[in-house]
Amino acid sequence: MVEKKNTNYEASAVNLTDSPVTIDAYTQYRNAVESLSKASRAIDDAVPVELIKIRDAASTWVDDCFKNVKATIEKYGGFQNLQDGHYALQQRRVSKEYHAGVLEVEYPQLTSDVLVTAINVPALEAIIKRGAVTEEELKKTGVITTKESLAFIIK
């Protein structure tokens, strides 16, 4: 059996101090999560089987009714009641697609302003791996830049 190692975030963590205040807040959070989990299990265990069957039947009925409404809209059309805010309709949503090839042919004077050339990242990474150029060289010349963003890791 392979033992999974915990991830070490030293290299990417911001302000990693192992502060006792943070450790205490984290411990309280973990205790709250465990308490919620235990309460949820107890509630599930306490619910009579008959109520679970009623809930499941109601859920099935809702699903069946929803499918029926969709089929009815497709066959007979939809409705809206603006006063009460009730709607059963199919909405058309239009999105635009832009075609670079057509733009180049029909409006060549615009191409330099609106067309973007992109780098094939997997191909460039393969070239770096082969040693034809280093990542440091590409960073130095501005071909590669980095942008930091922050995310919380609480688990």
C-alpha positions in Angstrom: 0.0 0.0 0.0 1.3 3.4 -1.0 1.2 6.0 1.8 0.0 9.4 0.7 2.2 12.2 1.9 0.8 15.5 3.0 1.5 18.4 0.7 4.2 20.9 1.9 3.2 24.5 1.0 6.3 26.2 2.3 7.4 27.3 -1.2 4.1 28.9 -2.1 2.5 29.9 1.2 2.2 33.6 2.0 3.2 34.6 5.6 3.5 31.0 6.8 4.2 31.6 10.6 2.5 28.7 12.3 0.9 31.3 14.6 -0.7 29.9 17.7 -3.7 32.2 17.1 -4.2 30.7 13.6 -3.7 27.2 14.9 -6.4 27.8 17.5 -8.8 29.2 15.0 -8.1 26.3 12.7 -8.7 23.8 15.5 -12.0 25.5 16.3 -13.0 25.2 12.7 -12.1 21.5 12.5 -14.1 20.9 15.7 -17.1 22.7 14.3 -16.9 20.7 11.0 -16.8 17.4 13.0 -19.7 18.5 15.2 -21.8 19.3 12.2 -20.9 16.0 10.6 -21.9 14.1 13.7 -25.2 16.1 14.0 -26.0 15.4 10.3 -25.4 11.6 10.8 -27.6 11.6 14.0 -30.4 13.4 12.2 -30.2 11.0 9.2 -30.2 8.0 11.7 -33.2 9.5 13.6 -35.5 10.1 10.6 -38.0 7.3 10.3 -37.8 5.2 7.1 -41.4 6.1 6.3 -40.6 9.8 6.1 -37.6 9.1 3.9 -39.9 7.2 1.5 -42.4 10.1 1.5 -39.6 12.6 0.7 -38.2 10.3 -2.1 -41.7 10.0 -3.6 -42.3 13.7 -3.5 -38.9 14.3 -5.1 -39.8 11.8 -7.9 -43.1 13.6 -8.4 -41.4 17.0 -8.6 -38.9 15.6 -11.2 -41.8 14.0 -13.2 -43.8 17.3 -13.2 -40.8 19.3 -14.3 -40.2 17.0 -17.2 -43.9 17.2 -18.1 -43.8 21.0 -18.0 -40.8 21.1 -20.4 -42.5 18.7 -22.8 -45.7 20.7 -22.7 -43.8 23.9 -23.4 -42.1 22.3 -26.4 -45.5 21.0 -27.7 -47.9 23.8 -26.9 -45.8 26.8 -26.1 -45.0 28.6 -22.9 -46.8 31.2 -20.7 -45.8 34.0 -18.4 -47.8 35.7 -15.6 -46.1 39.0 -15.0 -48.3 40.0 -12.1 -47.6 36.9 -10.0 -44.1 36.2 -11.4 -44.9 32.7 -12.7 -43.1 31.5 -15.9 -43.1 28.3 -17.9 -41.4 29.1 -21.2 -38.4 28.4 -23.3 -36.0 31.3 -23.7 -33.8 32.0 -26.7 -30.3 33.0 -25.8 -28.0 34.2 -28.6 -24.3 34.4 -28.2 -21.9 35.8 -30.7 -19.1 33.8 -32.4 -16.3 35.6 -34.1 -14.4 34.1 -37.1 -10.9 35.3 -37.5 -10.5 33.8 -41.0 -13.4 35.7 -42.4 -12.2 38.9 -40.8 -8.8 38.5 -42.4 -10.4 38.1 -45.8 -13.2 40.7 -45.6 -11.6 43.3 -43.4 -7.8 43.0 -43.7 -7.3 46.6 -42.4 -8.7 45.5 -39.0 -6.6 42.4 -38.4 -3.7 44.1 -36.7 -6.0 45.8 -34.2 -8.1 42.8 -33.3 -6.4 39.5 -34.0 -4.3 37.9 -31.3 -1.4 35.5 -31.8 -1.2 32.9 -29.1 1.6 30.7 -27.9 1.2 26.9 -28.0 2.1 26.3 -24.4 2.5 22.5 -24.5 4.8 22.9 -27.5 6.9 25.6 -25.8 7.2 23.5 -22.7 8.5 20.6 -24.8 11.1 22.9 -26.3 12.2 24.0 -22.8 12.3 20.4 -21.7 14.6 19.6 -24.7 16.9 22.3 -23.6 16.7 24.5 -26.7 15.9 27.5 -24.4 15.5 27.8 -20.7 12.4 29.1 -18.8 14.7 31.7 -17.2 15.7 33.1 -20.6 12.1 33.3 -21.6 11.2 35.1 -18.4 14.1 37.5 -18.8 12.9 38.5 -22.3 9.3 38.8 -21.3 8.0 35.8 -23.2 6.9 34.3 -19.9 5.6 36.4 -17.1 4.0 35.4 -13.8 1.0 36.7 -12.1 0.2 35.9 -8.4 -3.2 35.1 -7.1 -4.1 34.0 -3.6 -6.3 31.1 -2.5 -7.1 29.8 1.0 -6.3 26.1 1.7 -8.3 25.0 4.7 -8.8 21.3 5.0 
